């Protein structure tokens, strides 16, 4: 099964929480953690990675908090997923560099199809900005179930 991990999902929630408040908003991590139902044990690790990859600025102290490192219109779903998952690769054959990597490389009918699917998926993920996600989330009431992943 192809799927993102939980930390990636939580990272998307962190960026979305900030984007919903506006590009200049600064929130405490515990506010985001409660609002987005992120386990407290994972929050520091998620914030650290988002900061390390340049998606988030952190400010220490009583007046500190978290803030987007750039406008939400310039942060995409692809940015966050790749920060946590690494480069997105649907099939190992797309990464093969030499003819010896795959015995079917020259006449493979499948590899080009995987390539097209991957390009389409990456293009779609790159087109989804957190500005758009924030606007959409503000126009649609969020229903929170009792399930916490």
C-alpha positions in Angstrom: 0.0 0.0 0.0 1.3 3.4 -0.9 0.6 5.9 1.8 2.1 8.7 3.8 3.1 8.1 7.4 1.4 9.6 10.4 4.1 12.2 11.1 3.6 13.5 7.6 -0.1 13.8 8.2 0.5 15.6 11.5 3.0 18.0 9.8 0.3 18.9 7.2 -2.0 19.7 10.1 0.6 22.0 11.7 1.2 24.0 8.6 -2.6 24.1 7.9 -3.3 25.4 11.5 -0.8 28.3 10.9 -2.0 29.0 7.4 -5.6 29.3 8.6 -4.5 32.1 11.0 -2.7 34.1 8.3 0.9 34.3 7.1 2.0 36.5 10.0 0.3 34.4 12.7 2.4 33.1 15.5 1.0 30.2 17.6 2.2 28.1 20.5 2.9 24.5 19.6 0.5 23.3 22.4 -2.3 25.3 20.8 -1.8 23.7 17.4 -1.3 20.3 19.0 -4.7 20.5 20.8 -6.5 22.0 17.8 -5.2 19.4 15.3 -5.3 16.4 17.6 -1.6 15.7 17.4 -0.1 13.5 20.1 2.0 15.6 22.5 4.9 13.1 22.2 5.2 13.7 18.5 4.7 17.4 18.3 8.3 18.4 19.2 9.8 16.0 16.6 7.4 17.3 13.9 8.1 21.0 14.7 11.9 20.3 14.7 11.7 18.7 11.2 9.5 21.4 9.8 11.9 24.0 11.1 15.0 22.1 9.9 13.5 21.8 6.4 12.7 25.6 6.3 9.0 25.4 6.4 8.5 26.8 9.9 10.2 29.4 12.1 10.4 28.8 15.8 10.7 31.5 18.5 11.7 30.5 22.0 10.4 31.9 25.3 7.2 33.2 26.7 6.5 35.4 23.7 7.7 32.6 21.3 5.8 30.2 19.2 5.7 28.9 15.6 5.3 30.8 12.4 5.3 29.9 8.7 8.7 30.6 7.2 7.1 32.0 4.0 3.6 32.9 2.8 1.2 30.0 2.7 0.7 30.6 -1.0 4.3 29.4 -1.4 4.1 26.3 0.7 2.7 23.3 -1.1 1.5 19.9 -0.1 4.5 18.5 -2.0 6.9 20.5 0.1 5.6 19.1 3.4 5.3 15.5 2.1 8.8 15.5 0.7 10.2 17.1 3.9 9.0 14.0 5.8 8.9 11.2 3.2 11.9 12.2 1.1 11.7 12.2 -2.7 8.5 10.7 -4.0 9.1 7.7 -6.1 6.3 5.4 -7.3 8.5 2.7 -8.6 12.1 1.8 -8.1 12.5 1.5 -11.8 12.1 5.2 -12.1 15.2 5.7 -10.1 17.3 3.2 -12.1 20.2 4.9 -13.7 22.1 2.2 -15.7 20.9 -0.4 -18.2 22.1 -3.1 -15.7 19.6 -1.9 -13.1 16.7 -3.6 -14.8 16.8 -6.3 -17.5 13.7 -4.9 -19.1 14.8 -1.3 -19.2 15.2 -0.9 -22.9 11.8 -2.3 -23.9 9.7 -1.9 -20.8 6.1 -0.8 -21.5 5.4 -0.2 -17.8 8.2 2.2 -16.8 7.0 5.1 -18.9 3.5 4.7 -17.5 4.8 4.9 -14.0 6.7 8.0 -15.0 3.6 9.7 -16.3 1.6 8.8 -13.2 4.4 10.1 -11.0 4.7 13.4 -12.9 0.9 13.9 -12.7 0.9 13.2 -8.9 3.9 15.5 -8.2 2.3 18.2 -10.4 -1.0 17.9 -8.5 0.7 18.0 -5.1 2.8 21.0 -6.1 -0.4 22.8 -7.2 -2.0 22.5 -3.8 -1.0 25.4 -1.6 -1.6 25.8 2.0 -3.3 29.2 1.3 -5.9 27.3 -0.8 -6.3 24.6 1.9 -6.7 27.2 4.6 -9.4 29.0 2.6 -11.2 25.8 1.9 -11.0 24.7 5.5 -12.5 28.0 6.7 -15.4 27.7 4.3 -16.2 24.2 5.3 -17.0 23.4 9.0 -14.5 20.8 10.3 -16.1 17.8 12.0 -13.8 16.2 14.5 -14.6 12.6 15.4 -13.5 10.9 18.5 -10.9 8.9 16.5 -7.4 10.2 16.9 -4.8 8.6 14.6 
